[in-house]
Amino acid sequence: MKVGFISLGCSKNLIDTEVTIGLFKNNNYKIVNDASKADILVINTCRIY
């Protein structure tokens, strides 16, 4: 299964996204840079309270 990531918002999101990519890779998912080629698209955004 191919997974794409979009990270929006603060720099902490970039770190969280990198950690999440590692988890997906460790579970045999293929990471793709082109969202149109992904079976799953993970969007990481900031939530302001």
Secondary structure, 3 states (H helix, E strand, C coil): CEEEEEECCCHHHHHHHHHHHHHHHHCCCEEECCHHHCCEEEEECCCCC
